Amino acid sequence: MNFRIYLLAIVSFVVGMAELIVGGILDIVAGGLEISLSKAGELITIYSLVFAIASPVLLTLTAKVERKKLLLVTLVLFFFGNLVAFFAPNYWVIFLSRIISAASGSLLVVLCVTIASSIVKEEFRARAIGIIFMGISGSLVLGVPIGLVIGNQFGWRSPFLFIAALTLVSMAGVYFMLNKIQPKPMVSLGEQLRTLKNSKILFAQLASALFLTGHLTLYAYLTPFLQSALNLNSTWISIFYFIFGVSAVIGGGLGGFMADKWGSKRSILTIIIVFGVALISLPKAAFSITLFVILMMIWSMLSWAISPAQQNYLIETSPETADIQQSLNNSALHLGIALGSVIGGVVINHYSVMHNAAVGGIFVFLSLLCAIYSITRGQVKSTSREAQEII
């Protein structure tokens, strides 16, 4: 595998940590800012919402910029966003910092994915995308648990300084190791959105969004869930996040492997079904630590296995708009994250965090229906600059 893929995975690792760390330290952020858990959860929501909207827009606006230069400039903005979070005197300043980090982070991830898929041979494409997502999921293994420890020891601001330092390291790696990469021709944002007129593509993107909605309904509130279900303290919660993260890294690679060996369609359906069963079973498994950990590992692995399989499916479905579909899929995933964190907060406010898994399961089932509908449609036919049509 091209060594540059692993460099891009490191960049994705840093971005992933910035997005996911708030969920791990949600309780101390809420305590430090003297706000409710659901209010603190809005920091996840705004990050994901901006991430989703900014990704295709910024990719279009920067279509003619050389890719290495664009990566470096965007990393500078990402660094600034996390530095603002560290110095934030109140909720609204950190809210603003999350917008800056999300906008720049969204462009970083889609650049990593599109560059990775373009610099490897076709037979290794899904695995290359899987490695990028392993970088993001790898932030769960090291970044989030370390951030939890740092946050509990030095306050909720300190993890953002840690992320800023890692961003500087990433900038050095990109500057010294990545060659100049000329951009591919990019169609307008309007033409990107017109590809969604095709029901096969639209329902594939909806499947991704609903899958992540179901996942984040529980995952965004994993810390209070672990506290309620298993009565864990901060040390054990860090350990559970580490286990979750190790499983996620395995899942990122597993999704790419499954897509290459089984085919994307079979992989997607299998992942969604098994994921849904594991998710809704978690609260019922709280009586047994062993069973709970096994289910949590399956839940974690498959939550990250879906992305390389789904993105490879979109490339197969509409190869001439592959970059567009990867960008839109990135947006769909983060719209799901934003929606899931909002729904999870509503469930906590009106019921209990122990109900979040069941509510999330409903959205996973809807995701399965969308995936089946997309897969059973006819193949997409490309027509120059017009929207895609079904044969």
Protein Blocks (a to p, Z undefined) as FASTA:
>chain_A
ZZklmmmmmmmmmmmmmmmmmmmmmmmmmmmnopafklmmmmmmmmmmmmmmmmmmmmmm
mmmgcfklmmmmmmmmmmmmmmmmmmombfklmmmmmmmmmmmmmmmmmmmmmmmmmmcc
fklmmmmmmmmmmmmmmmmmmmmmmmmmmmmmnojklmmmmmmmmmmmmmmmmmmmpccd
dddddddfklmmmmmmpmklmmmmmmmmmmmmmmmmmmmmmmmmmmmmnopafklmmmmm
mmmmmmmmmmmmmmmmmmmmnopklmmmmmmmmmmmmmmmmmmmmmpmklmmmmmmmmmm
mmmmmmmmmmmmmmmmmmmlmmmmmmmmmmmmmmmmmmmmmmmmmmmmmmcfklmmmmmm
mmmmmmmmmmmmmmmpccdddehjbccddZZ
